[in-house]
Amino acid sequence: AAIDYSLTGDSILVHPGTYVENIDFKGKNIILGSLFITTQDTSYIGSTIIDGNELGSVVTFQNEETLSAKLSGFTIQNGSADNGGGIFVQGSSPTLTYLLVKDNQALEGGGLYIHSSAPLLENLTISSNVSYARGGGMMAWQDSYLTMKNSLIRDNSAATWGGGGWLNQGTYQKVKFISNNGTRGGGFGTEAIPEFINCLVRGNTAEQGGGIFAKGADMKMIHTTIGANSASIGDGLWSEGSSKIYLINSIMANGGTDEIYDSGSGFFNTYVYSSILQNNPNSVTLSSTGNLTMYTGSLSSDPLFVDADIGNLSLSGFSPAIGGGSETVTISGNIIASPTTDIDSSPRSVPTGSNPDMGAYENPRPSQRPKAGIVADGLGS
């Protein structure tokens, strides 16, 4: 009701409670927020709930709303729809921040569905959503362009592709895809041109492509760690069609037996710059039209995470990834610079003046610690 009486530029503050309703912004560029937006107290996110009661999308943007239409500081739950159980966005570009999107379901885009839109998504947690086709956590397609930052996508599932999400072009920074499940692309799948910076793809499962499913995609993975994922085929990545994958200052290490699988239905190319691709070439299956290029500075070593078994993919002091990255990488005349912070917003590089580490996490050491061994004392015996 408050939205019905609001005007563009208005702000609506919602006090804690559970509101069982399905809301539509109706083309109004307003701010709808919990008391989080005035206090910065994140407890209001969990205590201010919009519950869709399984009667459609919980929140809808479909009338050309712009970035000035803002939704912030809520839990969005219990939606059920053909597209976008939690949030449905079509032909609009709202700003969605500090939201917990959970326990929603849809045919496509269990948590979020984004169609022909360019939203800003920041500080979201998208968890425990279900899709009966693609995009368990979220679905973005049809010329959508996403800017996504500082978000967590975990414990979502899809019956087919993209457990964590089916993603379109855009920039994904400091996004974690954790413990999602799908038939192809447990972490996520894409057929677009996305760029991932300081991201983590960890502990996801699928039949094909435990971490990632690339379907004719062209994507850059910059300071991104893909590890501890598992699949029947392609623990790290499974490709279909003519995909291009760029690993730049990144790590792909999912046990080192089946990191990348090229299904052979197109021209598949992987370019590895200052990165670790564990146990390459033994861990990579290429078709007759597949190609993989390891550039100077790239390694096939075990990255020696702190403890992959419990999900800690930061670098131990003995990791060969420490100081193994490059400040800049030039690809086709374009200079790609290492970001100044890591996935946890810690400074990069540390110490100042050293080379950055490979992967999403920066270790405070300038280089790997030497392993214990025999030290000669120079004395005869």
C-alpha positions in Angstrom: 0.0 0.0 0.0 2.8 2.4 0.8 4.2 1.9 -2.7 0.8 2.7 -4.2 0.9 6.2 -2.5 4.6 6.9 -3.1 6.1 9.2 -5.6 9.4 9.0 -7.4 12.2 10.0 -5.0 10.3 8.9 -1.9 11.9 6.6 0.8 9.8 4.1 2.6 11.2 2.7 5.9 9.9 -0.6 7.1 10.1 -1.7 10.8 11.0 -5.2 11.8 8.4 -7.9 11.3 7.2 -10.5 8.8 5.1 -9.1 6.0 3.3 -11.7 4.0 2.8 -10.1 0.6 4.1 -9.9 -3.0 5.2 -6.4 -3.9 5.7 -4.6 -7.3 7.6 -1.3 -7.6 5.3 -0.3 -10.4 7.8 1.8 -12.3 8.5 4.0 -9.3 12.1 5.0 -8.6 11.8 4.9 -4.8 13.8 3.5 -1.9 12.3 0.7 0.1 14.4 -0.3 3.0 14.4 -1.7 6.5 15.9 0.3 9.4 19.3 -1.1 8.2 19.5 1.8 5.8 19.4 4.4 8.6 21.3 2.5 11.3 23.7 0.2 9.3 22.7 -2.5 11.8 22.7 -5.7 9.8 20.4 -7.5 12.3 17.5 -5.7 10.7 18.1 -7.7 7.5 17.2 -10.9 9.3 14.3 -9.4 11.3 12.6 -7.5 8.5 11.1 -10.2 6.3 9.0 -10.1 3.1 7.3 -13.5 2.7 5.8 -14.4 -0.6 3.6 -17.2 0.7 4.3 -19.2 -2.4 1.9 -16.9 -4.4 4.4 -15.6 -7.0 7.6 -13.6 -7.0 8.1 -11.8 -3.7 9.4 -8.6 -5.3 8.9 -7.5 -8.9 10.6 -4.8 -11.1 9.1 -4.8 -14.6 8.3 -1.2 -15.5 11.6 0.3 -16.5 12.7 1.1 -13.0 16.3 2.6 -12.9 19.2 2.3 -10.5 17.3 4.9 -8.4 14.8 2.2 -7.5 16.4 0.6 -4.4 15.5 -2.4 -2.3 17.8 -2.8 0.8 17.9 -4.5 4.1 15.4 -7.3 3.9 15.0 -11.1 4.0 13.2 -12.1 0.8 11.7 -15.6 1.2 9.1 -18.2 0.4 8.4 -17.0 -3.2 7.2 -19.4 -5.9 6.9 -18.5 -9.6 7.7 -19.6 -13.1 10.6 -17.1 -13.2 12.3 -15.6 -10.1 10.8 -17.0 -7.0 12.4 -14.3 -4.8 12.9 -11.3 -7.1 11.8 -10.9 -10.7 13.5 -8.2 -12.8 12.6 -7.6 -16.5 13.4 -4.5 -18.6 14.6 -2.7 -15.4 17.8 -1.8 -13.6 17.2 -1.5 -9.9 19.7 -1.4 -7.1 19.5 -4.4 -4.8 21.7 -4.3 -1.7 22.0 -6.0 1.7 19.4 -8.7 1.0 19.1 -12.3 2.2 17.3 -14.1 -0.6 16.4 -17.6 0.7 14.0 -20.5 0.4 12.4 -19.5 -2.9 11.6 -21.7 -5.9 11.0 -21.2 -9.6 11.2 -23.0 -12.9 14.1 -20.7 -13.7 16.0 -18.4 -11.3 15.0 -19.8 -7.9 16.3 -16.8 -6.0 16.5 -14.1 -8.7 15.5 -13.9 -12.4 17.0 -11.0 -14.4 15.9 -10.5 -18.0 17.0 -7.7 -20.4 18.1 -5.7 -17.4 21.2 -4.0 -15.9 20.8 -4.1 -12.1 23.4 -3.3 -9.4 23.7 -6.2 -6.9 25.7 -5.6 -3.9 26.1 -7.4 -0.5 23.6 -10.1 -1.2 23.3 -13.5 0.3 21.5 -15.9 -2.1 20.9 -19.2 -0.3 18.8 -22.4 -0.3 16.8 -21.5 -3.4 15.7 -24.1 -5.9 15.2 -24.1 -9.7 13.4 -26.8 -11.5 15.4 -26.0 -14.7 18.2 -23.5 -14.8 19.7 -21.1 -12.3 19.1 -22.3 -8.7 20.4 -19.1 -7.0 19.9 -16.7 -9.9 19.2 -16.6 -13.6 20.4 -13.7 -15.8 20.1 -13.7 -19.6 18.7 -12.0 -22.7 21.2 -9.1 -23.0 21.3 -8.5 -19.3 24.4 -6.9 -17.9 25.1 -7.4 -14.2 27.3 -5.6 -11.8 27.6 -7.8 -8.7 29.9 -7.2 -5.7 30.6 -8.6 -2.3 28.0 -11.3 -2.4 27.6 -15.0 -1.4 25.7 -17.6 -3.4 25.5 -20.8 -1.5 23.5 -24.0 -1.0 21.3 -23.5 -4.1 20.3 -26.2 -6.5 19.1 -26.5 -10.1 17.6 -29.5 -11.8 19.7 -28.8 -14.9 22.3 -26.0 -15.4 23.8 -23.6 -13.0 23.3 -24.6 -9.4 24.5 -21.3 -8.1 23.4 -19.4 -11.1 23.1 -19.1 -14.9 25.0 -15.9 -15.5 25.1 -13.4 -18.3 27.7 -10.8 -19.2 28.8 -8.4 -16.5 31.4 -7.9 -13.8 31.4 -10.1 -10.7 33.7 -8.9 -7.9 34.3 -10.6 -4.6 31.5 -13.1 -5.2 31.6 -16.5 -3.6 29.9 -19.5 -5.1 29.9 -22.2 -2.4 28.2 -25.6 -2.1 25.7 -25.3 -4.9 24.5 -28.2 -7.0 23.3 -28.7 -10.6 23.5 -31.2 -13.4 25.9 -29.0 -15.3 27.9 -26.2 -13.6 27.4 -26.8 -9.9 28.8 -23.3 -9.0 27.5 -21.6 -12.1 27.1 -21.8 -15.8 27.3 -19.2 -18.6 27.0 -18.7 -22.3 28.0 -15.1 -22.2 31.0 -12.8 -21.7 31.4 -12.4 -17.9 34.4 -11.2 -16.0 35.2 -12.5 -12.5 37.6 -10.6 -10.2 38.5 -11.8 -6.7 35.9 -14.6 -6.8 35.7 -18.0 -5.2 34.1 -21.1 -6.7 34.4 -23.8 -3.9 32.7 -27.0 -2.9 30.1 -27.2 -5.7 28.9 -30.4 -7.2 27.5 -31.5 -10.6 27.5 -34.4 -13.0 29.4 -32.3 -15.5 31.5 -29.3 -14.4 31.5 -29.3 -10.7 32.6 -25.7 -10.5 31.7 -24.2 -13.9 29.8 -25.0 -17.1 30.9 -22.9 -20.1 28.5 -23.1 -23.1 30.1 -21.1 -25.9 31.3 -18.6 -23.3 34.1 -16.1 -23.3 35.1 -15.4 -19.8 38.0 -14.0 -17.8 38.8 -15.3 -14.3 41.1 -12.7 -12.6 42.5 -13.5 -9.1 39.8 -16.2 -8.8 40.1 -19.5 -7.0 38.3 -22.5 -8.3 38.9 -25.4 -5.9 37.4 -28.3 -4.0 34.6 -28.8 -6.6 33.6 -32.2 -7.8 31.8 -33.8 -10.7 31.5 -37.1 -12.6 33.3 -35.3 -15.5 35.2 -32.0 -15.2 35.7 -31.2 -11.5 36.7 -27.6 -12.2 35.1 -26.9 -15.6 33.1 -28.6 -18.3 32.9 -26.9 -21.8 30.4 -27.2 -24.6 30.7 -25.3 -27.8 33.3 -22.7 -28.8 34.4 -21.3 -25.4 37.3 -19.1 -24.5 38.6 -19.3 -20.9 41.2 -16.9 -19.5 42.8 -17.8 -16.2 44.7 -14.7 -15.0 46.5 -14.7 -11.7 44.1 -17.5 -10.7 44.0 -21.0 -9.4 42.2 -24.0 -10.6 42.8 -26.9 -8.3 40.2 -29.5 -7.6 42.3 -32.5 -6.8 44.4 -32.4 -10.0 42.9 -35.4 -11.8 40.0 -33.9 -13.8 40.3 -30.1 -13.8 39.0 -29.3 -17.3 36.9 -31.4 -19.7 36.3 -30.2 -23.3 33.3 -32.0 -24.7 34.4 -31.5 -28.3 31.4 -29.7 -29.7 33.2 -26.6 -30.8 36.6 -24.8 -30.7 37.6 -24.6 -27.0 40.6 -22.4 -26.0 42.0 -21.9 -22.6 44.7 -19.3 -21.9 46.6 -19.5 -18.6 48.5 -16.4 -17.5 50.5 -16.4 -14.2 48.1 -19.0 -12.8 48.0 -22.5 -11.4 46.2 -25.2 -13.3 46.9 -28.2 -11.1 48.6 -31.2 -12.7 48.3 -29.9 -16.2 48.4 -31.5 -18.8 47.4 -34.8 -17.1 44.3 -33.2 -15.6 43.0 -31.7 -18.8 40.9 -33.5 -21.5 40.9 -31.7 -24.8 39.1 -32.7 -28.0 40.7 -32.5 -31.4 39.5 -28.9 -31.7 40.6 -27.9 -28.2 43.7 -25.9 -27.2 45.3 -24.9 -24.0 48.2 -22.4 -23.7 50.3 -22.0 -20.5 52.1 -18.7 -20.6 55.4 -17.9 -18.8 54.9 -17.9 -15.0 52.1 -20.4 -14.9 52.4 -23.6 -12.9 51.0 -27.1 -12.7 51.8 -27.4 -9.0 49.6 -28.2 -6.0 48.7 -24.7 -4.7 49.0 -26.0 -1.1 45.8 -24.4 0.3 45.6 -24.1 4.1 43.0 -26.9 4.3 40.8 -27.7 1.2 39.1 -30.5 3.1 37.3 -28.0 5.4 36.9 -25.4 2.7 39.8 -23.1 3.6 41.3 -22.2 0.2 43.6 -19.4 1.4 47.3 -20.0 0.8 49.5 -21.8 3.3 52.9 -20.3 3.8 54.4 -23.0 1.6 52.2 -22.2 -1.4 54.0 -21.7 -4.8 51.1 -19.2 -5.5 52.6 -16.7 -3.1 54.2 -13.9 -5.2 53.5 -15.9 -8.3 51.1 -13.4 -9.9 51.8 -10.5 -12.2 50.9 -6.8 -11.6 49.7 -6.5 -15.1 48.8 -8.9 -17.9 48.4 -7.7 -21.5 45.9 -9.6 -23.7 45.3 -8.4 -27.3 46.6 -5.0 -26.4 44.4 -4.6 -23.3 46.2 -4.2 -20.0 44.6 -6.1 -17.1 45.8 -4.8 -13.7 45.9 -6.7 -10.5 43.2 -5.3 -8.1 44.5 -3.5 -5.0 42.6 -5.7 -2.5 41.8 -9.4 -2.3 38.5 -11.2 -1.8 38.4 -10.3 1.9 39.4 -6.6 1.1 42.9 -7.2 2.5 45.6 -5.1 0.7 47.2 -6.6 -2.4 50.2 -6.9 -2.9 51.6 -7.6 0.5 54.2 -6.5 1.3 54.2 -3.4 -0.9 56.4 -3.8 -3.9 56.1 -7.6 -4.1 54.3 -9.5 -6.8 50.7 -10.3 -6.1 49.7 -13.8 -5.2 47.8 -16.1 -7.5 44.1 -16.7 -6.6 41.5 -14.8 -4.6 43.4 -14.7 -1.3 46.6 -12.6 -0.6 49.1 -14.2 1.8 51.1 -11.7 3.9 54.4 -13.3 2.9 56.4 -11.9 -0.1 57.3 -15.5 -1.3 56.6 -19.1 -0.3 58.3 -20.4 2.9 61.0 -23.0 2.0 60.1 -26.6 3.0 62.2 -28.4 5.6 65.0 -30.4 4.1 68.7 -31.3 4.5 70.9 -28.3 5.1 74.6 -28.7 4.3 77.0 -27.2 6.9 80.0 -27.1 4.6 82.1 -29.3 6.8 83.7 -32.5 5.6 82.9 -35.8 7.3 
